[in-house]
Amino acid sequence: MPINSSHVPDGHRVQRPGLWLPEDHRAHQKWLQDTVNHVDENPKDFHPAVRELEELIENNSRIHMLAQGMFDEIPDKHPYNKDPSGKMSIRGCKHMLAVLNHLITTSPGWSKQSENVGLVGLPIYALFDWPMGTTFGFSFFLDPQVNGLLKKILNVWGEYLKSEDSREPSLSDKFGWFTDSGRKDLATVANLGEESDKALPFEQMFQCDPSKPYHGYKSWDDFFTREFHWDKRPVAEPENQNVIANACESTAYRVARDVKARDKFWLKGMPYSVKDILQNDPNYEQFVGGTIYQAFLSALSYHRWHTPVDGTVKKITHVEGTYYSEPLFEDFGRHPEHANEEGQTESQGYLTAAAARALVFIEADNPKIGLMCVVLIGMSEVSSNDVTVKEGQKIKKGEQLGMFHFGGSTHCLMFRKGVKVSGFPEPGKAKHNIPVRSKVAIVEDR
């Protein structure tokens, strides 16, 4: 999806597609400063997983150099030095770890109590935002040791988000997602942008029990992976094998045809690299010259996946990937005034070959399609790609394949060379999600 950004006179960017971070960057900065102030005023011992990362940084000269370098590269100027004293909000790697240590015992919240506060759907990504965009940070977050320890930390956070403790205050009626504004925005997204009198409230769109505390959800993750009332998301033409159903409630990002086996996916423009996306799977050659449709899920979206076709699950592969790597569209050292504030959105093509992901190969019953692949990509702290089907299982169009946990994400549908598929939503045109299980494309005769 082309970036739809505008700038106000003071240089603050507004409108961040995906709603993973606030639409107005000032809200991101205020959230970060409020979080930093809380951490500074309430110091606590590091969790063992965070301490392990701290020890790696302190005891490994190469990692220490990268960690120090990524903060030295961030310009000491607007818009990066955003605390009231004119200094960096995050004052170095040790300070970053202290904030990270706090975040893994909190759940993503919702607040619209002032014009500068909004949704921070990926709080750890928000913490790493500027360091990730440096040349040193690029190497730091790609490092296998660093990445492995970040996975440990994310698993700790994931366990917290599955606990009852994660419901406060983020799911409270007074401060969280179930305030009037939170429920309204969730319902507006689920109603595909409809804010008129015809729009249904949250309780009529999603399975819940509003008579119970926290609407009956057992944890923040239970809320995040909530299910629709399925009459609101019928399966598109279930008997028509030529109609492909939408796998995720999502907004179109790109349609690519005649994709290459290997390409420079780390460069701006990010062409797809089939061999890298599929992690050298023996089936990759079938998809060279084929079609890829990619779409992204916002933090307010429904986060379960559904099969786009009738067929059989042939193979499931989990790719470890990285969690906080984005390509260097701009070099802070050479162009500090042009640092890319849309990195997570613009990086979606890159993430297909770099991020943690699940590959679900499906042999469609429709011989016009044959083998296809659904690629589920966990962006940033969305480190859990939870596949709920098994190899060899027969599946019907619209049935659940699995779910994302803990944050916003992106996904691809991959079709082999020679499969004539058309009718995809036009990237950049839709103002709202394409509903899950609805018609997303059609297969034609060859």
Secondary structure as UniProt FT lines:
FT   STRAND          6..7
FT   TURN            9..10
FT   STRAND          13..14
FT   TURN            17..18
FT   HELIX           25..41
FT   HELIX           48..59
FT   HELIX           61..73
FT   TURN            78..80
FT   TURN            84..85
FT   HELIX           93..103
FT   TURN            104..105
FT   TURN            115..116
FT   HELIX           123..132
FT   HELIX           135..142
FT   HELIX           144..161
FT   HELIX           164..167
FT   TURN            168..171
FT   TURN            173..175
FT   TURN            177..178
FT   HELIX           180..190
FT   TURN            191..193
FT   TURN            197..198
FT   HELIX           202..205
FT   TURN            210..211
FT   HELIX           213..216
FT   HELIX           220..224
FT   HELIX           230..232
FT   TURN            238..239
FT   TURN            241..242
FT   STRAND          243..245
FT   STRAND          250..257
FT   TURN            265..266
FT   TURN            268..269
FT   HELIX           274..277
FT   TURN            278..280
FT   TURN            282..283
FT   HELIX           284..287
FT   TURN            288..289
FT   STRAND          291..297
FT   TURN            299..300
FT   STRAND          304..306
FT   STRAND          311..319
FT   TURN            332..334
FT   HELIX           336..338
FT   TURN            341..342
FT   HELIX           343..346
FT   HELIX           348..354
FT   STRAND          357..364
FT   TURN            367..369
FT   STRAND          371..378
FT   TURN            380..381
FT   STRAND          384..387
FT   TURN            391..392
FT   STRAND          394..395
FT   TURN            397..398
FT   STRAND          400..405
FT   STRAND          409..415
FT   TURN            417..418
FT   STRAND          421..422
FT   TURN            427..429
FT   TURN            436..437
FT   STRAND          439..443
//
